[in-house]
């Protein structure tokens, strides 16, 4: 479970932290959590 969780979330990887895809994913999650989004 933990391995799949880490594989599906590259946010935990510092190497992929500055990836456009990761940034877009982060924004999507933020908009999903934030009701004002």
PDB file of N, CA, C and O in Angstrom:
ATOM      1  N   UNK A   1       0.836  -1.201   0.000  1.00  0.00           N
ATOM      2  CA  UNK A   1       0.000   0.000   0.000  1.00  0.00           C
ATOM      3  C   UNK A   1       0.875   1.256   0.000  1.00  0.00           C
ATOM      4  O   UNK A   1       0.639   2.198  -0.757  1.00  0.00           O
ATOM      5  N   UNK A   2       1.859   1.245   0.843  1.00  0.00           N
ATOM      6  CA  UNK A   2       2.725   2.430   0.939  1.00  0.00           C
ATOM      7  C   UNK A   2       3.528   2.635  -0.338  1.00  0.00           C
ATOM      8  O   UNK A   2       3.756   3.765  -0.769  1.00  0.00           O
ATOM      9  N   UNK A   3       3.955   1.517  -0.939  1.00  0.00           N
ATOM     10  CA  UNK A   3       4.747   1.621  -2.165  1.00  0.00           C
ATOM     11  C   UNK A   3       3.909   2.197  -3.298  1.00  0.00           C
ATOM     12  O   UNK A   3       4.367   3.055  -4.052  1.00  0.00           O
ATOM     13  N   UNK A   4       2.670   1.713  -3.408  1.00  0.00           N
ATOM     14  CA  UNK A   4       1.782   2.215  -4.452  1.00  0.00           C
ATOM     15  C   UNK A   4       1.448   3.673  -4.207  1.00  0.00           C
ATOM     16  O   UNK A   4       1.312   4.462  -5.142  1.00  0.00           O
ATOM     17  N   UNK A   5       1.317   4.021  -2.931  1.00  0.00           N
ATOM     18  CA  UNK A   5       0.979   5.394  -2.573  1.00  0.00           C
ATOM     19  C   UNK A   5       2.106   6.337  -2.979  1.00  0.00           C
ATOM     20  O   UNK A   5       1.865   7.426  -3.501  1.00  0.00           O
ATOM     21  N   UNK A   6       3.331   5.905  -2.733  1.00  0.00           N
ATOM     22  CA  UNK A   6       4.485   6.734  -3.090  1.00  0.00           C
ATOM     23  C   UNK A   6       4.656   6.803  -4.600  1.00  0.00           C
ATOM     24  O   UNK A   6       5.068   7.827  -5.146  1.00  0.00           O
ATOM     25  N   UNK A   7       4.334   5.696  -5.270  1.00  0.00           N
ATOM     26  CA  UNK A   7       4.474   5.653  -6.724  1.00  0.00           C
ATOM     27  C   UNK A   7       3.465   6.582  -7.394  1.00  0.00           C
ATOM     28  O   UNK A   7       3.762   7.211  -8.410  1.00  0.00           O
ATOM     29  N   UNK A   8       2.272   6.659  -6.815  1.00  0.00           N
ATOM     30  CA  UNK A   8       1.227   7.497  -7.394  1.00  0.00           C
ATOM     31  C   UNK A   8       1.397   8.968  -7.041  1.00  0.00           C
ATOM     32  O   UNK A   8       0.814   9.838  -7.687  1.00  0.00           O
ATOM     33  N   UNK A   9       2.195   9.245  -6.017  1.00  0.00           N
ATOM     34  CA  UNK A   9       2.402  10.635  -5.607  1.00  0.00           C
ATOM     35  C   UNK A   9       3.870  11.026  -5.709  1.00  0.00           C
ATOM     36  O   UNK A   9       4.629  10.813  -4.764  1.00  0.00           O
ATOM     37  N   UNK A  10       4.287  11.598  -6.850  1.00  0.00           N
ATOM     38  CA  UNK A  10       5.674  12.037  -7.054  1.00  0.00           C
ATOM     39  C   UNK A  10       6.009  13.269  -6.235  1.00  0.00           C
ATOM     40  O   UNK A  10       7.141  13.751  -6.274  1.00  0.00           O
ATOM     41  N   UNK A  11       5.032  13.790  -5.488  1.00  0.00           N
ATOM     42  CA  UNK A  11       5.268  14.985  -4.679  1.00  0.00           C
ATOM     43  C   UNK A  11       6.295  14.716  -3.590  1.00  0.00           C
ATOM     44  O   UNK A  11       6.981  15.631  -3.135  1.00  0.00           O
ATOM     45  N   UNK A  12       6.398  13.458  -3.172  1.00  0.00           N
ATOM     46  CA  UNK A  12       7.334  13.111  -2.107  1.00  0.00           C
ATOM     47  C   UNK A  12       8.765  13.045  -2.639  1.00  0.00           C
ATOM     48  O   UNK A  12       9.721  13.017  -1.864  1.00  0.00           O
ATOM     49  N   UNK A  13       8.904  13.020  -3.959  1.00  0.00           N
ATOM     50  CA  UNK A  13      10.243  12.966  -4.556  1.00  0.00           C
ATOM     51  C   UNK A  13      10.757  14.377  -4.811  1.00  0.00           C
ATOM     52  O   UNK A  13      10.142  15.124  -5.572  1.00  0.00           O
ATOM     53  N   UNK A  14      11.864  14.756  -4.195  1.00  0.00           N
ATOM     54  CA  UNK A  14      12.441  16.094  -4.373  1.00  0.00           C
ATOM     55  C   UNK A  14      12.882  16.328  -5.814  1.00  0.00           C
ATOM     56  O   UNK A  14      12.957  17.468  -6.272  1.00  0.00           O
ATOM     57  N   UNK A  15      13.175  15.236  -6.525  1.00  0.00           N
ATOM     58  CA  UNK A  15      13.616  15.359  -7.917  1.00  0.00           C
ATOM     59  C   UNK A  15      12.479  15.823  -8.823  1.00  0.00           C
ATOM     60  O   UNK A  15      12.691  16.589  -9.762  1.00  0.00           O
ATOM     61  N   UNK A  16      11.268  15.346  -8.526  1.00  0.00           N
ATOM     62  CA  UNK A  16      10.118  15.684  -9.366  1.00  0.00           C
ATOM     63  C   UNK A  16       9.275  16.790  -8.735  1.00  0.00           C
ATOM     64  O   UNK A  16       8.136  17.023  -9.141  1.00  0.00           O
ATOM     65  N   UNK A  17       9.837  17.461  -7.749  1.00  0.00           N
ATOM     66  CA  UNK A  17       9.092  18.499  -7.041  1.00  0.00           C
ATOM     67  C   UNK A  17       8.926  19.738  -7.921  1.00  0.00           C
ATOM     68  O   UNK A  17       7.966  20.495  -7.768  1.00  0.00           O
ATOM     69  N   UNK A  18       9.874  19.938  -8.846  1.00  0.00           N
ATOM     70  CA  UNK A  18       9.825  21.124  -9.701  1.00  0.00           C
ATOM     71  C   UNK A  18       9.310  20.783 -11.094  1.00  0.00           C
ATOM     72  O   UNK A  18       9.553  21.511 -12.057  1.00  0.00           O
ATOM     73  N   UNK A  19       8.601  19.675 -11.184  1.00  0.00           N
ATOM     74  CA  UNK A  19       8.066  19.263 -12.483  1.00  0.00           C
ATOM     75  C   UNK A  19       6.728  19.956 -12.753  1.00  0.00           C
ATOM     76  O   UNK A  19       5.886  20.039 -11.859  1.00  0.00           O
ATOM     77  N   UNK A  20       6.525  20.453 -13.972  1.00  0.00           N
ATOM     78  CA  UNK A  20       5.266  21.118 -14.338  1.00  0.00           C
ATOM     79  C   UNK A  20       4.050  20.253 -14.027  1.00  0.00           C
ATOM     80  O   UNK A  20       3.012  20.759 -13.600  1.00  0.00           O
ATOM     81  N   UNK A  21       4.185  18.946 -14.243  1.00  0.00           N
ATOM     82  CA  UNK A  21       3.066  18.036 -13.977  1.00  0.00           C
ATOM     83  C   UNK A  21       2.738  18.014 -12.495  1.00  0.00           C
ATOM     84  O   UNK A  21       1.570  17.976 -12.107  1.00  0.00           O
ATOM     85  N   UNK A  22       3.778  18.040 -11.668  1.00  0.00           N
ATOM     86  CA  UNK A  22       3.573  18.027 -10.217  1.00  0.00           C
ATOM     87  C   UNK A  22       2.927  19.329  -9.771  1.00  0.00           C
ATOM     88  O   UNK A  22       2.049  19.332  -8.908  1.00  0.00           O
ATOM     89  N   UNK A  23       3.367  20.439 -10.364  1.00  0.00           N
ATOM     90  CA  UNK A  23       2.801  21.740 -10.017  1.00  0.00           C
ATOM     91  C   UNK A  23       1.324  21.796 -10.387  1.00  0.00           C
ATOM     92  O   UNK A  23       0.497  22.287  -9.618  1.00  0.00           O
ATOM     93  N   UNK A  24       1.002  21.287 -11.574  1.00  0.00           N
ATOM     94  CA  UNK A  24      -0.394  21.256 -12.021  1.00  0.00           C
ATOM     95  C   UNK A  24      -1.236  20.383 -11.106  1.00  0.00           C
ATOM     96  O   UNK A  24      -2.373  20.722 -10.778  1.00  0.00           O
ATOM     97  N   UNK A  25      -0.664  19.250 -10.697  1.00  0.00           N
ATOM     98  CA  UNK A  25      -1.383  18.343  -9.806  1.00  0.00           C
ATOM     99  C   UNK A  25      -1.627  19.007  -8.463  1.00  0.00           C
ATOM    100  O   UNK A  25      -2.701  18.873  -7.878  1.00  0.00           O
ATOM    101  N   UNK A  26      -0.618  19.728  -7.976  1.00  0.00           N
ATOM    102  CA  UNK A  26      -0.745  20.414  -6.690  1.00  0.00           C
ATOM    103  C   UNK A  26      -1.833  21.479  -6.761  1.00  0.00           C
ATOM    104  O   UNK A  26      -2.629  21.625  -5.833  1.00  0.00           O
ATOM    105  N   UNK A  27      -1.864  22.221  -7.865  1.00  0.00           N
ATOM    106  CA  UNK A  27      -2.880  23.258  -8.053  1.00  0.00           C
ATOM    107  C   UNK A  27      -4.270  22.633  -8.130  1.00  0.00           C
ATOM    108  O   UNK A  27      -5.232  23.173  -7.584  1.00  0.00           O
ATOM    109  N   UNK A  28      -4.368  21.501  -8.807  1.00  0.00           N
ATOM    110  CA  UNK A  28      -5.655  20.813  -8.935  1.00  0.00           C
ATOM    111  C   UNK A  28      -6.161  20.366  -7.573  1.00  0.00           C
ATOM    112  O   UNK A  28      -7.344  20.510  -7.266  1.00  0.00           O
ATOM    113  N   UNK A  29      -5.264  19.823  -6.759  1.00  0.00           N
ATOM    114  CA  UNK A  29      -5.639  19.376  -5.416  1.00  0.00           C
ATOM    115  C   UNK A  29      -6.038  20.572  -4.565  1.00  0.00           C
ATOM    116  O   UNK A  29      -7.001  20.501  -3.803  1.00  0.00           O
ATOM    117  N   UNK A  30      -5.300  21.669  -4.694  1.00  0.00           N
ATOM    118  CA  UNK A  30      -5.600  22.872  -3.915  1.00  0.00           C
ATOM    119  C   UNK A  30      -6.979  23.414  -4.295  1.00  0.00           C
ATOM    120  O   UNK A  30      -7.752  23.820  -3.427  1.00  0.00           O
ATOM    121  N   UNK A  31      -7.279  23.418  -5.584  1.00  0.00           N
ATOM    122  CA  UNK A  31      -8.583  23.895  -6.049  1.00  0.00           C
ATOM    123  C   UNK A  31      -9.702  22.962  -5.610  1.00  0.00           C
ATOM    124  O   UNK A  31     -10.830  23.396  -5.374  1.00  0.00           O
ATOM    125  N   UNK A  32      -9.383  21.685  -5.504  1.00  0.00           N
ATOM    126  CA  UNK A  32     -10.395  20.701  -5.101  1.00  0.00           C
ATOM    127  C   UNK A  32     -10.707  20.834  -3.612  1.00  0.00           C
ATOM    128  O   UNK A  32     -11.856  20.683  -3.196  1.00  0.00           O
ATOM    129  N   UNK A  33      -9.678  21.116  -2.815  1.00  0.00           N
ATOM    130  CA  UNK A  33      -9.861  21.250  -1.368  1.00  0.00           C
ATOM    131  C   UNK A  33     -10.453  22.613  -1.024  1.00  0.00           C
ATOM    132  O   UNK A  33     -11.334  22.722  -0.171  1.00  0.00           O
ATOM    133  N   UNK A  34      -9.959  23.649  -1.699  1.00  0.00           N
ATOM    134  CA  UNK A  34     -10.430  25.006  -1.412  1.00  0.00           C
ATOM    135  C   UNK A  34     -11.785  25.260  -2.070  1.00  0.00           C
ATOM    136  O   UNK A  34     -11.906  25.147  -3.289  1.00  0.00           O
ATOM    137  N   UNK A  35     -12.802  25.599  -1.283  1.00  0.00           N
ATOM    138  CA  UNK A  35     -14.142  25.847  -1.825  1.00  0.00           C
ATOM    139  C   UNK A  35     -14.180  27.102  -2.697  1.00  0.00           C
ATOM    140  O   UNK A  35     -15.046  27.227  -3.562  1.00  0.00           O
ATOM    141  N   UNK A  36     -13.251  28.027  -2.475  1.00  0.00           N
ATOM    142  CA  UNK A  36     -13.220  29.263  -3.254  1.00  0.00           C
ATOM    143  C   UNK A  36     -12.605  29.020  -4.628  1.00  0.00           C
ATOM    144  O   UNK A  36     -12.725  29.863  -5.517  1.00  0.00           O
ATOM    145  N   UNK A  37     -11.954  27.885  -4.807  1.00  0.00           N
ATOM    146  CA  UNK A  37     -11.311  27.569  -6.078  1.00  0.00           C
ATOM    147  C   UNK A  37     -12.359  27.193  -7.103  1.00  0.00           C
ATOM    148  O   UNK A  37     -12.023  26.891  -8.247  1.00  0.00           O
TER     149      UNK A  37
END
